[in-house]
Amino acid sequence: MSARTGMLLVVSGPSGSGKTTLCRRLADAGEARYSISCTTRAPRPGEVNDRDYHFLTRGEFVGRLEAGEFLEHAVVHGHLYGSLKTEVLSHLAAGIDVVMDIDVQGAEQIRSCADPDIRRAAVDLFVMPPDNEELYARLSGRGTDSAETIALRMSNALEEMTHWGRYTYLLLSATREDDYAKLTALVTAERLRVSRISPA
């Protein structure tokens, strides 16, 4: 047997579900490479270009989109988001797992991707907040958004949560430690798939 190919772990969930924290922790532990998304929104306080996101102008984003550089892209809260092919494909071929924190639109594009390497690599997980009250508390607790922005994010989150049934796996969020334990259990199981073993 030869080494296995990489897994593409697609993680979605509404703002405040904890999905980004989970993805970052997995990457920080050396378990996967975090795919840094591109976005046209402005950085939030503390965010750093090329670490948290590749922050692009709308013109730059559209140019890259027209050049075919994105694996997936979507409009979220009026801003453009997308994942570059260069953040994913070479790592999968080298047997490196990649974790992507993307919305339901992007996840649908990954699921419908015609590339056989992506289809073999992809695993999708939806992170669901425990309840609406906790979700609102998490969104409000950031302290960086206006009441109007929080209301919009809450409305969009409730709509996004209706898509959980399209995913292979569902993680109902509890504590950070419990959530991370479940995520690492999923990663371990998926690494054991025979279909991920490269032909000798």
Contacts in CASP RR format, 6 or more apart in sequence:
PFRMAT RR
TARGET T0000
AUTHOR 0000-0000-0000
METHOD contacts of the structure
MODEL  1
MSARTGMLLVVSGPSGSGKTTLCRRLADAGEARYSISCTTRAPRPGEVND
RDYHFLTRGEFVGRLEAGEFLEHAVVHGHLYGSLKTEVLSHLAAGIDVVM
DIDVQGAEQIRSCADPDIRRAAVDLFVMPPDNEELYARLSGRGTDSAETI
ALRMSNALEEMTHWGRYTYLLLSATREDDYAKLTALVTAERLRVSRISPA
1 197 0 8 1.000
1 200 0 8 1.000
2 197 0 8 1.000
2 198 0 8 1.000
2 199 0 8 1.000
2 200 0 8 1.000
3 95 0 8 1.000
3 197 0 8 1.000
3 198 0 8 1.000
4 95 0 8 1.000
4 191 0 8 1.000
4 196 0 8 1.000
4 197 0 8 1.000
4 198 0 8 1.000
5 92 0 8 1.000
5 93 0 8 1.000
5 95 0 8 1.000
5 117 0 8 1.000
5 120 0 8 1.000
5 121 0 8 1.000
5 196 0 8 1.000
5 197 0 8 1.000
5 198 0 8 1.000
6 91 0 8 1.000
6 92 0 8 1.000
6 93 0 8 1.000
6 94 0 8 1.000
6 95 0 8 1.000
6 96 0 8 1.000
6 97 0 8 1.000
6 98 0 8 1.000
6 121 0 8 1.000
6 196 0 8 1.000
7 32 0 8 1.000
7 92 0 8 1.000
7 97 0 8 1.000
7 98 0 8 1.000
7 121 0 8 1.000
7 123 0 8 1.000
7 187 0 8 1.000
7 190 0 8 1.000
7 191 0 8 1.000
7 196 0 8 1.000
8 88 0 8 1.000
8 92 0 8 1.000
8 97 0 8 1.000
8 98 0 8 1.000
8 100 0 8 1.000
8 110 0 8 1.000
8 118 0 8 1.000
8 121 0 8 1.000
8 122 0 8 1.000
8 123 0 8 1.000
9 23 0 8 1.000
9 26 0 8 1.000
9 32 0 8 1.000
9 97 0 8 1.000
9 98 0 8 1.000
9 99 0 8 1.000
9 100 0 8 1.000
9 123 0 8 1.000
9 125 0 8 1.000
9 187 0 8 1.000
9 190 0 8 1.000
10 100 0 8 1.000
10 102 0 8 1.000
10 107 0 8 1.000
10 110 0 8 1.000
10 122 0 8 1.000
10 123 0 8 1.000
10 124 0 8 1.000
10 125 0 8 1.000
11 19 0 8 1.000
11 22 0 8 1.000
11 23 0 8 1.000
11 99 0 8 1.000
11 100 0 8 1.000
11 101 0 8 1.000
11 102 0 8 1.000
11 124 0 8 1.000
11 125 0 8 1.000
11 126 0 8 1.000
11 127 0 8 1.000
12 19 0 8 1.000
12 101 0 8 1.000
12 102 0 8 1.000
12 103 0 8 1.000
12 104 0 8 1.000
12 106 0 8 1.000
12 107 0 8 1.000
12 124 0 8 1.000
12 125 0 8 1.000
12 126 0 8 1.000
12 127 0 8 1.000
12 160 0 8 1.000
12 163 0 8 1.000
12 167 0 8 1.000
13 19 0 8 1.000
13 103 0 8 1.000
13 104 0 8 1.000
13 126 0 8 1.000
13 127 0 8 1.000
13 128 0 8 1.000
13 160 0 8 1.000
13 161 0 8 1.000
14 129 0 8 1.000
14 135 0 8 1.000
14 156 0 8 1.000
14 157 0 8 1.000
14 158 0 8 1.000
14 160 0 8 1.000
14 161 0 8 1.000
15 139 0 8 1.000
15 153 0 8 1.000
15 156 0 8 1.000
15 157 0 8 1.000
16 129 0 8 1.000
16 135 0 8 1.000
16 138 0 8 1.000
16 139 0 8 1.000
16 157 0 8 1.000
17 127 0 8 1.000
17 128 0 8 1.000
17 129 0 8 1.000
17 135 0 8 1.000
17 138 0 8 1.000
17 157 0 8 1.000
17 173 0 8 1.000
18 127 0 8 1.000
18 129 0 8 1.000
18 138 0 8 1.000
18 173 0 8 1.000
18 176 0 8 1.000
18 179 0 8 1.000
19 101 0 8 1.000
19 127 0 8 1.000
20 101 0 8 1.000
21 176 0 8 1.000
22 127 0 8 1.000
22 179 0 8 1.000
22 180 0 8 1.000
22 183 0 8 1.000
23 34 0 8 1.000
23 99 0 8 1.000
23 100 0 8 1.000
23 101 0 8 1.000
24 34 0 8 1.000
25 180 0 8 1.000
26 32 0 8 1.000
26 34 0 8 1.000
26 99 0 8 1.000
26 180 0 8 1.000
26 183 0 8 1.000
26 184 0 8 1.000
26 187 0 8 1.000
27 33 0 8 1.000
27 34 0 8 1.000
27 99 0 8 1.000
31 97 0 8 1.000
31 184 0 8 1.000
31 187 0 8 1.000
32 96 0 8 1.000
32 97 0 8 1.000
32 98 0 8 1.000
32 99 0 8 1.000
32 187 0 8 1.000
33 87 0 8 1.000
33 91 0 8 1.000
33 96 0 8 1.000
33 97 0 8 1.000
33 98 0 8 1.000
33 99 0 8 1.000
34 98 0 8 1.000
34 99 0 8 1.000
34 101 0 8 1.000
35 83 0 8 1.000
35 84 0 8 1.000
35 87 0 8 1.000
35 88 0 8 1.000
35 98 0 8 1.000
35 99 0 8 1.000
35 100 0 8 1.000
35 101 0 8 1.000
36 50 0 8 1.000
36 51 0 8 1.000
36 52 0 8 1.000
36 53 0 8 1.000
36 54 0 8 1.000
36 87 0 8 1.000
37 53 0 8 1.000
37 54 0 8 1.000
37 81 0 8 1.000
37 82 0 8 1.000
37 83 0 8 1.000
37 100 0 8 1.000
37 101 0 8 1.000
37 102 0 8 1.000
38 53 0 8 1.000
38 54 0 8 1.000
38 55 0 8 1.000
38 56 0 8 1.000
38 61 0 8 1.000
38 64 0 8 1.000
38 70 0 8 1.000
38 80 0 8 1.000
38 81 0 8 1.000
38 82 0 8 1.000
38 83 0 8 1.000
38 84 0 8 1.000
39 53 0 8 1.000
39 54 0 8 1.000
39 55 0 8 1.000
39 56 0 8 1.000
39 61 0 8 1.000
39 79 0 8 1.000
39 80 0 8 1.000
39 81 0 8 1.000
39 82 0 8 1.000
40 55 0 8 1.000
40 56 0 8 1.000
40 57 0 8 1.000
40 58 0 8 1.000
40 61 0 8 1.000
40 79 0 8 1.000
40 80 0 8 1.000
40 81 0 8 1.000
41 55 0 8 1.000
41 77 0 8 1.000
41 79 0 8 1.000
42 55 0 8 1.000
43 49 0 8 1.000
43 52 0 8 1.000
43 53 0 8 1.000
43 55 0 8 1.000
44 144 0 8 1.000
45 144 0 8 1.000
46 52 0 8 1.000
47 53 0 8 1.000
49 55 0 8 1.000
54 84 0 8 1.000
56 64 0 8 1.000
56 80 0 8 1.000
58 80 0 8 1.000
61 80 0 8 1.000
61 82 0 8 1.000
62 80 0 8 1.000
64 70 0 8 1.000
64 84 0 8 1.000
65 73 0 8 1.000
68 85 0 8 1.000
69 84 0 8 1.000
69 85 0 8 1.000
69 86 0 8 1.000
70 82 0 8 1.000
70 83 0 8 1.000
70 84 0 8 1.000
70 85 0 8 1.000
71 82 0 8 1.000
71 83 0 8 1.000
71 84 0 8 1.000
71 85 0 8 1.000
71 87 0 8 1.000
71 88 0 8 1.000
71 89 0 8 1.000
71 109 0 8 1.000
71 110 0 8 1.000
71 113 0 8 1.000
71 118 0 8 1.000
72 82 0 8 1.000
72 83 0 8 1.000
72 102 0 8 1.000
72 105 0 8 1.000
72 106 0 8 1.000
72 107 0 8 1.000
72 109 0 8 1.000
72 110 0 8 1.000
72 113 0 8 1.000
73 80 0 8 1.000
73 81 0 8 1.000
73 82 0 8 1.000
73 83 0 8 1.000
73 106 0 8 1.000
73 109 0 8 1.000
74 80 0 8 1.000
74 81 0 8 1.000
74 82 0 8 1.000
74 102 0 8 1.000
74 103 0 8 1.000
74 105 0 8 1.000
74 106 0 8 1.000
74 109 0 8 1.000
75 81 0 8 1.000
75 105 0 8 1.000
76 103 0 8 1.000
76 105 0 8 1.000
76 156 0 8 1.000
77 152 0 8 1.000
77 153 0 8 1.000
77 156 0 8 1.000
81 102 0 8 1.000
81 103 0 8 1.000
82 102 0 8 1.000
82 106 0 8 1.000
83 100 0 8 1.000
83 102 0 8 1.000
83 106 0 8 1.000
87 98 0 8 1.000
88 98 0 8 1.000
88 100 0 8 1.000
88 118 0 8 1.000
89 117 0 8 1.000
89 118 0 8 1.000
91 97 0 8 1.000
91 98 0 8 1.000
92 98 0 8 1.000
92 117 0 8 1.000
92 118 0 8 1.000
92 121 0 8 1.000
93 117 0 8 1.000
97 187 0 8 1.000
97 191 0 8 1.000
98 121 0 8 1.000
100 110 0 8 1.000
102 110 0 8 1.000
103 160 0 8 1.000
104 160 0 8 1.000
104 163 0 8 1.000
104 166 0 8 1.000
107 124 0 8 1.000
107 166 0 8 1.000
107 167 0 8 1.000
108 166 0 8 1.000
110 118 0 8 1.000
110 122 0 8 1.000
110 124 0 8 1.000
111 122 0 8 1.000
111 124 0 8 1.000
111 166 0 8 1.000
113 119 0 8 1.000
113 122 0 8 1.000
120 195 0 8 1.000
120 196 0 8 1.000
121 196 0 8 1.000
123 168 0 8 1.000
123 169 0 8 1.000
123 186 0 8 1.000
123 190 0 8 1.000
124 167 0 8 1.000
124 168 0 8 1.000
124 169 0 8 1.000
125 167 0 8 1.000
125 168 0 8 1.000
125 169 0 8 1.000
125 170 0 8 1.000
125 171 0 8 1.000
125 183 0 8 1.000
125 186 0 8 1.000
126 163 0 8 1.000
126 164 0 8 1.000
126 165 0 8 1.000
126 167 0 8 1.000
126 169 0 8 1.000
126 170 0 8 1.000
126 171 0 8 1.000
127 171 0 8 1.000
127 173 0 8 1.000
127 179 0 8 1.000
128 161 0 8 1.000
128 164 0 8 1.000
128 170 0 8 1.000
128 171 0 8 1.000
128 172 0 8 1.000
128 173 0 8 1.000
129 135 0 8 1.000
129 138 0 8 1.000
129 157 0 8 1.000
129 161 0 8 1.000
129 173 0 8 1.000
130 172 0 8 1.000
130 173 0 8 1.000
130 174 0 8 1.000
132 158 0 8 1.000
135 154 0 8 1.000
135 157 0 8 1.000
136 150 0 8 1.000
136 154 0 8 1.000
139 145 0 8 1.000
139 150 0 8 1.000
139 153 0 8 1.000
139 154 0 8 1.000
139 157 0 8 1.000
140 150 0 8 1.000
145 153 0 8 1.000
164 170 0 8 1.000
169 186 0 8 1.000
171 179 0 8 1.000
171 182 0 8 1.000
171 183 0 8 1.000
171 186 0 8 1.000
173 179 0 8 1.000
190 196 0 8 1.000
END
